[in-house]
Amino acid sequence: MRRAGASRKPVVLLIAGFAIVAAIVAAAIALYFGLSGDFEFQRALGFEALPDGRFLITDGGGSDYTDTGSSVFIVDRAGRVRWRATAGLRFAHSATMLANGNVLVPDTNGDRLVEIDDSGDIVWSSEEWGGGSGILSNGIRLDYPNHATELPDGDFLISARYNDAVLEVDRTGRVSWAYEGARRQHAPRRLPDGNTLIADSDGDRVIEIDREGDIVWSYGQGLDWPRFAQRLANGNTLITDSNNNRILEVSREGAVVFEYGQGVLSAPYQAEELPGGTIMIADAQHGRLLEIDRAGAILWTFSRKRPLRRWLALPAALTNGGAERASTDGSPKGWKACDLLAPDDAGWSRDAEVSRSGEASLAIRADSGTGTNRWWGQFIKSPPRGTVVLAAWVKTAGVAEGAGIAVTFVDRNGGLLGGASSKPRSGDSEWAEAVVIAEIPAGAAAIGVTLSLIGTGAAWWDDARLSIRSRR
């Protein structure tokens, strides 16, 4: 087996019977690494190599982990952005060039598909289905669509992630084929023989199914949240293993013949072998595309991050840990309501009716969204070494899964380096102190503070404080 890149074990935070992948508990790993005003490539998600050598790229946005900043754009090999559209996109995950020259985008948090023309205008939307209801012929409505491609007959192959469904749909919303055997999947690909290759993300495997829905091939050994797979000309499969920060090529028999990325990539989203045999990778949390050869040498990159400016703007200490100060909109000053992963079904507030001390606390309430993480977040500058101690008081009411606190560490480009979290509190509980202690890893540029609610219920936090014990 050929390996390229240093090895680093991924971090998974285990919280009292439920695991929260560090890329999510990281709570805002790109927070403060974005730039307002300028176009910055914030979150590298799906891309498509165009016949003319350019690339159609999807930026998921959310540099502050709010539901903003997503776009699709075309870049050439000189790194020049030739076309870009925002079109009200909300956490778009992928885009594809249609036969008519327009661009089809799964507007993920918008729960719809949109077709965008050369002027950047939406000329069609799946919201037209079902007489304007967006409902498909099988009675469902797209919930978190994260991938769509155009098939040769003009139909669309769609991944509706929160429906746990892969669908073949025409422009009128008629479903001609469906598969519902994957769990919160990504990136279905129709193969030349009519089978479909699917990244069964929450199943931690890649599967190939036939038209009857039977699994004819699968691979899952050691995978942790795969989000993309490509069947290569030699019959092998190139897999993007996101939470293991790597890509790997496996044979039909399951042998790993190539691996790259640990110590280099941060939550890669997609990897594609290009016609010349090189591999293009969407390095999601680092906000870049990079092209490598089979020896692991980086041949080309595209990035528009300017991390130094953002790092210089970071505070040196946690602010407003007791939510005593309010912004003009009433929210707790200094904190971000991080709603990128749960934009529509929860409430963040500075609660002046509930507090342990002082006059207010930070609160989150949610009535739906099993397994969904919502959080208040701050980032501060990180020293090169030392021990971080985060403490806060937590109160819960009707919490089904858990509420707690966490610290995370990110590198200068927003890549996750690790972290630690508290034991969660659930049900109804009075104020109790939670404490997290973690060593600062090498390469850390920022320390993230997360006050997090998983699932439904209500939680409050007060008197949060962060200290750093320096090591010489």
C-alpha positions as semicolon CSV with decimal commas, in nm:
position;residue;x (nm);y (nm);z (nm)
1;M;0,000;0,000;0,000
2;R;0,127;0,346;-0,087
3;R;0,081;0,619;0,169
4;A;0,133;0,990;0,134
5;G;0,107;1,252;0,409
6;A;0,167;1,229;0,783
7;S;-0,064;1,030;1,006
8;R;-0,289;1,186;1,267
9;K;-0,566;1,011;1,457
10;P;-0,898;1,197;1,424
11;V;-1,059;1,335;1,736
12;V;-1,403;1,216;1,835
13;L;-1,557;1,357;2,151
14;L;-1,759;1,098;2,345
15;I;-2,033;1,243;2,559
16;A;-2,227;1,003;2,785
17;G;-2,340;0,751;2,535
18;F;-2,355;0,965;2,227
19;A;-2,064;1,062;2,009
20;I;-2,030;1,405;1,861
21;V;-1,787;1,417;1,576
22;A;-1,526;1,678;1,644
23;A;-1,597;1,856;1,320
24;I;-1,941;1,939;1,460
25;V;-1,858;1,986;1,828
26;A;-1,583;2,212;1,701
27;A;-1,879;2,440;1,707
28;A;-1,759;2,708;1,474
29;I;-1,422;2,598;1,355
30;A;-1,418;2,864;1,088
31;L;-1,554;3,130;1,323
32;Y;-1,367;3,457;1,284
33;F;-1,166;3,316;0,994
34;G;-1,395;3,473;0,736
35;L;-1,378;3,822;0,591
36;S;-1,675;4,051;0,556
37;G;-1,708;4,242;0,233
38;D;-1,454;4,042;0,031
39;F;-1,530;3,718;-0,148
40;E;-1,354;3,457;0,057
41;F;-1,359;3,085;-0,016
42;Q;-1,488;2,978;0,324
43;R;-1,589;2,612;0,310
44;A;-1,477;2,393;0,017
45;L;-1,757;2,150;-0,065
46;G;-1,852;1,997;-0,401
47;F;-1,671;2,074;-0,726
48;E;-1,704;1,967;-1,088
49;A;-1,428;1,959;-1,349
50;L;-1,565;2,128;-1,662
51;P;-1,470;2,019;-2,016
52;D;-1,277;2,342;-2,077
53;G;-1,042;2,278;-1,783
54;R;-1,213;2,514;-1,541
55;F;-1,381;2,408;-1,216
56;L;-1,732;2,472;-1,089
57;I;-1,697;2,502;-0,712
58;T;-1,944;2,521;-0,425
59;D;-1,865;2,729;-0,118
60;G;-2,080;2,625;0,175
61;G;-2,016;2,959;0,345
62;G;-2,083;3,007;0,714
63;S;-1,741;3,136;0,817
64;D;-1,904;3,251;1,141
65;Y;-2,118;2,935;1,145
66;T;-2,429;3,134;1,071
67;D;-2,645;3,038;0,776
68;T;-2,484;3,290;0,539
69;G;-2,212;3,330;0,277
70;S;-2,275;3,035;0,044
71;S;-2,204;3,069;-0,328
72;V;-2,110;2,881;-0,644
73;F;-1,835;2,998;-0,875
74;I;-1,614;2,900;-1,168
75;V;-1,237;2,930;-1,144
76;D;-0,973;2,876;-1,411
77;R;-0,630;2,720;-1,376
78;A;-0,477;3,065;-1,322
79;G;-0,691;3,101;-1,011
80;R;-0,916;3,367;-1,165
81;V;-1,282;3,360;-1,067
82;R;-1,471;3,376;-1,397
83;W;-1,827;3,357;-1,268
84;R;-1,997;3,363;-0,930
85;A;-2,353;3,351;-0,803
86;T;-2,498;3,377;-0,456
87;A;-2,871;3,369;-0,546
88;G;-2,978;3,355;-0,183
89;L;-2,807;3,018;-0,136
90;R;-2,804;2,870;0,213
91;F;-2,527;2,619;0,287
92;A;-2,520;2,484;-0,070
93;H;-2,320;2,161;-0,091
94;S;-2,268;2,099;-0,463
95;A;-2,339;2,224;-0,814
96;T;-2,344;2,077;-1,163
97;M;-2,340;2,226;-1,510
98;L;-2,655;2,133;-1,701
99;A;-2,670;2,047;-2,070
100;N;-2,835;2,385;-2,135
101;G;-2,541;2,573;-1,981
102;N;-2,716;2,670;-1,659
103;V;-2,603;2,555;-1,315
104;L;-2,811;2,327;-1,092
105;V;-2,754;2,376;-0,719
106;P;-2,897;2,185;-0,422
107;D;-2,976;2,479;-0,192
108;T;-2,928;2,263;0,112
109;N;-3,066;2,470;0,399
110;G;-3,329;2,607;0,161
111;D;-3,460;2,252;0,107
112;R;-3,481;2,298;-0,270
113;L;-3,300;2,270;-0,601
114;V;-3,239;2,588;-0,798
115;E;-3,129;2,641;-1,158
116;I;-2,912;2,950;-1,205
117;D;-2,841;3,115;-1,539
118;D;-2,529;3,296;-1,658
119;S;-2,653;3,621;-1,504
120;G;-2,676;3,461;-1,161
121;D;-3,055;3,459;-1,158
122;I;-3,273;3,169;-1,050
123;V;-3,474;3,054;-1,352
124;W;-3,626;2,739;-1,201
125;S;-3,676;2,589;-0,857
126;S;-3,805;2,259;-0,721
127;E;-4,045;2,470;-0,517
128;E;-4,259;2,461;-0,833
129;W;-4,326;2,091;-0,778
130;G;-4,663;1,991;-0,641
131;G;-4,837;2,306;-0,756
132;G;-4,595;2,529;-0,568
133;S;-4,571;2,315;-0,255
134;G;-4,240;2,152;-0,349
135;I;-4,394;1,810;-0,284
136;L;-4,279;1,523;-0,504
137;S;-4,505;1,263;-0,662
138;N;-4,422;1,020;-0,380
139;G;-4,552;1,266;-0,120
140;I;-4,227;1,390;0,032
141;R;-4,059;1,728;0,020
142;L;-3,684;1,760;-0,015
143;D;-3,523;1,786;0,327
144;Y;-3,159;1,896;0,321
145;P;-3,072;1,809;-0,041
146;N;-2,695;1,794;-0,063
147;H;-2,625;1,659;-0,413
148;A;-2,788;1,655;-0,755
149;T;-2,668;1,555;-1,101
150;E;-2,834;1,557;-1,442
151;L;-2,878;1,215;-1,600
152;P;-2,853;1,161;-1,978
153;D;-3,233;1,163;-2,015
154;G;-3,259;1,500;-1,837
155;D;-3,386;1,363;-1,505
156;F;-3,207;1,448;-1,181
157;L;-3,036;1,208;-0,939
158;I;-3,078;1,369;-0,597
159;S;-2,955;1,302;-0,245
160;A;-3,215;1,424;0,007
161;R;-3,009;1,369;0,318
162;Y;-3,262;1,415;0,597
163;N;-3,516;1,212;0,400
164;D;-3,257;0,928;0,395
165;A;-3,344;0,905;0,027
166;V;-3,173;0,892;-0,311
167;L;-3,423;0,990;-0,579
168;E;-3,446;0,994;-0,957
169;V;-3,682;1,278;-1,042
170;D;-3,789;1,459;-1,359
171;R;-3,846;1,834;-1,386
172;T;-4,212;1,800;-1,297
173;G;-4,135;1,630;-0,965
174;R;-4,228;1,279;-1,075
175;V;-4,019;1,020;-0,890
176;S;-3,924;0,729;-1,115
177;W;-3,682;0,554;-0,877
178;A;-3,593;0,579;-0,511
179;Y;-3,357;0,416;-0,263
180;E;-3,406;0,460;0,112
181;G;-3,152;0,217;0,253
182;A;-2,875;0,464;0,341
183;R;-2,847;0,688;0,647
184;R;-2,797;1,061;0,585
185;Q;-2,605;0,993;0,268
186;H;-2,403;1,213;0,033
187;A;-2,318;1,220;-0,337
188;P;-2,496;0,938;-0,524
189;R;-2,331;0,864;-0,861
190;R;-2,496;0,674;-1,143
191;L;-2,249;0,424;-1,292
192;P;-2,234;0,325;-1,660
193;D;-2,400;-0,013;-1,591
194;G;-2,698;0,154;-1,423
195;N;-2,590;0,085;-1,066
196;T;-2,557;0,370;-0,817
197;L;-2,259;0,443;-0,592
198;I;-2,354;0,612;-0,263
199;A;-2,158;0,752;0,030
200;D;-2,368;0,612;0,315
201;S;-2,229;0,871;0,553
202;D;-2,393;0,790;0,885
203;G;-2,357;0,421;0,801
204;D;-1,978;0,477;0,774
205;R;-1,958;0,291;0,445
206;V;-1,973;0,328;0,068
207;I;-2,227;0,111;-0,112
208;E;-2,304;0,020;-0,472
209;I;-2,665;-0,075;-0,536
210;D;-2,845;-0,210;-0,841
211;R;-3,178;-0,088;-0,978
212;E;-3,365;-0,318;-0,741
213;G;-3,189;-0,160;-0,442
214;D;-2,974;-0,462;-0,363
215;I;-2,622;-0,392;-0,240
216;V;-2,375;-0,547;-0,484
217;W;-2,058;-0,399;-0,331
218;S;-1,967;-0,215;-0,014
219;Y;-1,666;-0,093;0,178
220;G;-1,661;0,038;0,532
221;Q;-1,348;-0,078;0,708
222;G;-1,223;0,208;0,925
223;L;-1,437;0,473;0,755
224;D;-1,575;0,760;0,961
225;W;-1,839;0,970;0,783
226;P;-1,745;0,922;0,416
227;R;-1,899;1,195;0,199
228;F;-1,790;1,113;-0,155
229;A;-1,690;0,818;-0,370
230;Q;-1,578;0,786;-0,732
231;R;-1,553;0,463;-0,931
232;L;-1,224;0,475;-1,121
233;A;-1,152;0,337;-1,467
234;N;-0,947;0,053;-1,315
235;G;-1,247;-0,063;-1,112
236;N;-1,118;0,072;-0,782
237;T;-1,309;0,327;-0,575
238;L;-1,175;0,661;-0,452
239;I;-1,334;0,747;-0,117
240;T;-1,337;1,074;0,076
241;D;-1,321;0,970;0,443
242;S;-1,409;1,303;0,601
243;N;-1,372;1,252;0,975
244;N;-1,047;1,061;0,928
245;N;-0,911;1,359;0,731
246;R;-0,804;1,143;0,439
247;I;-0,886;1,006;0,097
248;L;-0,821;0,647;0,001
249;E;-0,842;0,422;-0,302
250;V;-0,968;0,069;-0,245
251;S;-0,983;-0,226;-0,480
252;R;-1,292;-0,430;-0,555
253;E;-1,164;-0,681;-0,300
254;G;-1,129;-0,410;-0,032
255;A;-0,752;-0,363;-0,037
256;V;-0,631;-0,007;0,028
257;V;-0,391;0,079;-0,255
258;F;-0,352;0,453;-0,195
259;E;-0,406;0,686;0,100
260;Y;-0,346;1,056;0,151
261;G;-0,433;1,338;0,381
262;Q;-0,389;1,274;0,750
263;G;-0,195;1,571;0,885
264;V;-0,270;1,768;0,566
265;L;-0,648;1,774;0,513
266;S;-0,925;1,886;0,745
267;A;-1,265;1,720;0,689
268;P;-1,222;1,676;0,311
269;Y;-1,552;1,676;0,127
270;Q;-1,476;1,541;-0,222
271;A;-1,188;1,380;-0,411
272;E;-1,191;1,319;-0,786
273;E;-0,937;1,160;-1,015
274;L;-0,891;1,392;-1,312
275;P;-0,834;1,270;-1,670
276;G;-0,456;1,301;-1,636
277;G;-0,446;1,075;-1,331
278;T;-0,397;1,347;-1,070
279;I;-0,647;1,387;-0,786
280;M;-0,836;1,705;-0,697
281;I;-0,951;1,740;-0,337
282;A;-1,196;1,977;-0,169
283;D;-1,023;2,040;0,165
284;A;-1,340;2,163;0,332
285;Q;-1,236;2,323;0,659
286;H;-0,917;2,469;0,514
287;G;-1,126;2,635;0,242
288;R;-0,919;2,523;-0,053
289;L;-0,893;2,294;-0,352
290;L;-0,567;2,111;-0,401
291;E;-0,446;1,884;-0,677
292;I;-0,200;1,609;-0,591
293;D;-0,013;1,341;-0,779
294;R;0,010;0,979;-0,668
295;A;0,329;1,054;-0,478
296;G;0,138;1,303;-0,263
297;A;0,301;1,613;-0,410
298;I;0,073;1,917;-0,424
299;L;0,065;2,040;-0,783
300;W;-0,199;2,315;-0,768
301;T;-0,411;2,492;-0,509
302;F;-0,694;2,740;-0,504
303;S;-0,760;2,933;-0,184
304;R;-0,889;3,278;-0,097
305;K;-0,841;3,276;0,279
306;R;-0,654;3,558;0,452
307;P;-0,621;3,417;0,803
308;L;-0,371;3,667;0,942
309;R;-0,617;3,956;0,926
310;R;-0,880;3,758;1,109
311;W;-0,636;3,623;1,367
312;L;-0,521;3,974;1,451
313;A;-0,884;4,069;1,520
314;L;-0,938;3,784;1,767
315;P;-0,976;3,882;2,132
316;A;-0,715;3,764;2,380
317;A;-0,972;3,648;2,635
318;L;-1,328;3,520;2,664
319;T;-1,575;3,806;2,690
320;N;-1,918;3,846;2,850
321;G;-1,925;3,499;3,002
322;G;-2,229;3,588;3,210
323;A;-2,426;3,746;2,925
324;E;-2,456;4,067;3,126
325;R;-2,391;4,288;2,825
326;A;-2,633;4,291;2,532
327;S;-2,580;4,396;2,170
328;T;-2,817;4,640;2,005
329;D;-3,029;4,348;1,879
330;G;-3,062;4,208;2,231
331;S;-2,826;3,915;2,184
332;P;-2,537;3,855;2,426
333;K;-2,247;4,073;2,317
334;G;-1,941;3,885;2,193
335;W;-2,123;3,557;2,126
336;K;-2,227;3,406;1,793
337;A;-2,556;3,217;1,759
338;C;-2,422;2,936;1,543
339;D;-2,722;2,821;1,340
340;L;-2,561;2,684;1,024
341;L;-2,660;2,327;1,105
342;A;-3,006;2,416;1,243
343;P;-3,125;2,735;1,076
344;D;-3,501;2,713;1,118
345;D;-3,606;2,519;1,424
346;A;-3,448;2,670;1,735
347;G;-3,415;2,991;1,933
348;W;-3,105;3,156;2,070
349;S;-3,147;3,430;2,330
350;R;-3,003;3,635;2,611
351;D;-3,248;3,526;2,880
352;A;-3,311;3,799;3,138
353;E;-3,557;3,575;3,326
354;V;-3,314;3,292;3,409
355;S;-2,968;3,335;3,560
356;R;-2,738;3,185;3,818
357;S;-2,587;3,522;3,901
358;G;-2,627;3,869;3,765
359;E;-2,917;3,957;3,539
360;A;-2,907;3,715;3,243
361;S;-2,781;3,393;3,091
362;L;-2,725;3,249;2,744
363;A;-3,009;3,022;2,630
364;I;-3,101;2,788;2,345
365;R;-3,441;2,625;2,295
366;A;-3,531;2,366;2,032
367;D;-3,852;2,174;1,965
368;S;-3,720;1,947;1,687
369;G;-3,400;1,811;1,538
370;T;-3,289;1,485;1,694
371;G;-2,909;1,475;1,696
372;T;-2,879;1,834;1,578
373;N;-2,613;2,050;1,740
374;R;-2,679;2,416;1,815
375;W;-2,438;2,636;2,004
376;W;-2,319;2,972;2,122
377;G;-1,958;3,028;2,017
378;Q;-1,655;3,248;2,071
379;F;-1,295;3,224;1,954
380;I;-0,985;3,374;2,112
381;K;-0,617;3,382;2,020
382;S;-0,424;3,073;2,120
383;P;-0,073;3,078;2,265
384;P;0,165;2,820;2,117
385;R;0,140;2,593;2,420
386;G;-0,031;2,555;2,754
387;T;-0,338;2,412;2,925
388;V;-0,687;2,551;2,870
389;V;-0,947;2,538;3,147
390;L;-1,306;2,621;3,050
391;A;-1,578;2,635;3,314
392;A;-1,945;2,734;3,298
393;W;-2,265;2,673;3,489
394;V;-2,533;2,479;3,300
395;K;-2,908;2,438;3,359
396;T;-3,147;2,223;3,151
397;A;-3,519;2,169;3,098
398;G;-3,656;1,876;2,899
399;V;-3,326;1,811;2,722
400;A;-3,357;1,481;2,535
401;E;-2,993;1,426;2,443
402;G;-2,746;1,658;2,608
403;A;-2,619;2,007;2,683
404;G;-2,266;2,097;2,778
405;I;-1,954;2,292;2,700
406;A;-1,647;2,226;2,486
407;V;-1,317;2,372;2,377
408;T;-1,175;2,317;2,031
409;F;-0,850;2,412;1,866
410;V;-0,808;2,517;1,504
411;D;-0,508;2,594;1,288
412;R;-0,448;2,921;1,105
413;N;-0,675;2,815;0,817
414;G;-0,962;2,688;1,030
415;G;-0,872;2,319;1,031
416;L;-0,967;2,117;1,336
417;L;-0,681;2,007;1,562
418;G;-0,879;1,850;1,842
419;G;-1,066;1,945;2,155
420;A;-1,248;1,823;2,462
421;S;-1,602;1,840;2,595
422;S;-1,785;1,811;2,924
423;K;-2,017;1,537;3,041
424;P;-2,359;1,635;2,911
425;R;-2,658;1,725;3,118
426;S;-3,003;1,607;3,013
427;G;-3,362;1,606;3,132
428;D;-3,444;1,871;3,393
429;S;-3,147;1,984;3,598
430;E;-3,062;2,280;3,817
431;W;-2,747;2,486;3,786
432;A;-2,430;2,277;3,801
433;E;-2,075;2,362;3,701
434;A;-1,914;2,195;3,399
435;V;-1,538;2,201;3,355
436;V;-1,320;2,107;3,057
437;I;-0,940;2,086;3,065
438;A;-0,735;2,041;2,747
439;E;-0,377;2,079;2,629
440;I;-0,315;2,318;2,340
441;P;-0,189;2,114;2,043
442;A;0,096;2,219;1,818
443;G;-0,014;2,450;1,539
444;A;-0,318;2,593;1,718
445;A;-0,404;2,949;1,616
446;A;-0,737;2,987;1,795
447;I;-0,929;2,838;2,086
448;G;-1,300;2,786;2,040
449;V;-1,549;2,802;2,323
450;T;-1,877;2,619;2,263
451;L;-2,196;2,620;2,470
452;S;-2,391;2,344;2,301
453;L;-2,739;2,189;2,298
454;I;-2,784;1,857;2,119
455;G;-3,137;1,766;2,016
456;T;-3,451;1,907;2,174
457;G;-3,517;2,091;2,499
458;A;-3,387;2,408;2,659
459;A;-3,050;2,488;2,813
460;W;-2,894;2,788;2,984
461;W;-2,531;2,880;3,051
462;D;-2,394;3,138;3,292
463;D;-2,064;3,257;3,434
464;A;-1,850;3,104;3,159
465;R;-1,480;3,166;3,208
466;L;-1,164;3,053;3,033
467;S;-0,811;3,046;3,169
468;I;-0,485;2,942;3,005
469;R;-0,199;2,799;3,204
470;S;0,112;2,869;3,002
471;R;0,397;2,623;2,963
472;R;0,742;2,756;2,891
